[in-house]
Each structure stands twice: as C-alpha cells, then as structure tokens.
Amino acid sequence: EIGSFAHPCEEQIVCNLTVAEQVPKFNCKVLSSSKSNIGTVDEIFGPTQKVYFSVKLDNGIQASSFKEGDKIFAETTSLLPIKIFLEEPK
C-alpha cells in the first residue's frame, strides 16, 4: 500500500501518501486493492509531513468509482526515499 484515495480532481484522483519516508516514482503504475492497474503517478505535492500524489487514470477507469479511504498500491521497487529530495548537495 502506498496511499489512500482522498478525492477526484477532473479526470484524475488525488491520494494521501501512507508510506513513511518514501515517495512513488513519477509515472509508476498504480494498482487497486484487487491489484488491477488503475493508472500512473502524475504529480507529487504537499508538505513533507503530509504528502499527496495524483494518479492519471487508465482509459475506462472513472474517478467517480473511488470512495474516500480506498487503498492504492504500487510495487515497492517504484518507491524512492524522500530524503533524496530534501538533502542539500554538498
């Protein structure tokens, strides 16, 4: 599990990130609780303590088909440590 559905936004969905200290890679595949593809990560945003990500849905998947709290999944190889985005270069 990498997140949970928060709300629809036009043709995409916005999700709360639920994994600690990691963020999904851009364009990584996103899966439903039944492990079927639903789309790809489009944007990552928000403060580091409450990160959100948007999902560009695959054709045929409707944002209205999700309800608040629905679990969102991705392969663990699709995650990066958040610290690589926060540390200043030396």
Sequence and secondary structure as in RCSB ss.txt:
>XXXX:A:sequence
EIGSFAHPCEEQIVCNLTVAEQVPKFNCKVLSSSKSNIGTVDEIFGPTQKVYFSVKLDNGIQASSFKEGDKIFAE
TTSLLPIKIFLEEPK
>XXXX:A:secstr
  EEEEEEETTEEEEEE STTEEE TT EEE TT  EEEEEEEEES TTS EEEEEE TT  GGG  TT EEB  
GGGEEETHHHHS   
